[in-house]
């Protein structure tokens, strides 16, 4: 299947339990350069060190950056939302961090970031939801769709933990079902 990549300005990938292997497989196969930033919002423990950035960089030709408050957004970079902060977009140039209450038992919340991305990037954002054990991300994907963005969901049959993608498939008018083997291929077509 060929995907329409016109005007993709941002990809936001959300995941929880079972999503790390899908992310690593994607990163290994990504083209360098990519013409937009990719943002990863992965549930992890609040006291987590930034080992995720180091781990992902080992597999990536594209620079992987853990976000700090007021980080500038640049294409051809992979950004990671830090543990215990929600990530918001101030505009198309700057991301900020927020420590308000958890959403869906999570901070960072995939819903919070997807909603913020939809408000700023509108039809030029793709929201992707991977494996996970709670409902975080479903409302955010619906908001992306409402703002004319595109929604990709991991095939629940291929998810290590199918709860998150299964709910998204049941509730969202998605554009594409992906798996760990083809996610990078679709992104590289954009």
QUICORDA-V777802 format. One line per field, one symbol per residue. ss: DSSP state (A for helix, B for strand, O for the rest). phi: phi as a letter, one per 20 degrees, with the letter a starting at -180 (. if undefined). burial: 1 if it has 24 or more other C-alpha atoms within 12 Angstrom, else 0. A space follows every 50 residues. Layout:
ss: ???
phi: ???
burial: ???
This chain:
ss: OOOOOOOOOBBBBBBOOOOAAAAAAAAAAOOOOOOOBBBBBBOOOOOOOO AAAAAAAOOOOOBBBBOOOOBBOOOOBBBBOOOOOBBBBOOOOBBBBBOO OOBOOBOOOAAAAAAAAAAAAAAABBBBBOOOOOOOOAAAAAAAAAOOOB BBBBOAAAOOOOAAAAAAAAAOOOOBBBOOOOAAAAAAAO
phi: .ededgmfdaddddbcgnegfffffffgdffcedebedddddfbggeffe fffffffgddeefdcefdgmffecfmcdddfffmcfdcdfafdcdcdbdf gfdlmcbfefggfffffffeelfedddcddgrdcegofffffffffemfd cdcfggfdefcegfffffffddeeebdcbffdgfgfffff
burial: 00000001111111111111111101111100011111111111000000 01100110010111111100101111111111111111100100111100 00110111111111111111111111111111111111111111101111 1111110111111111111001111111111111011101
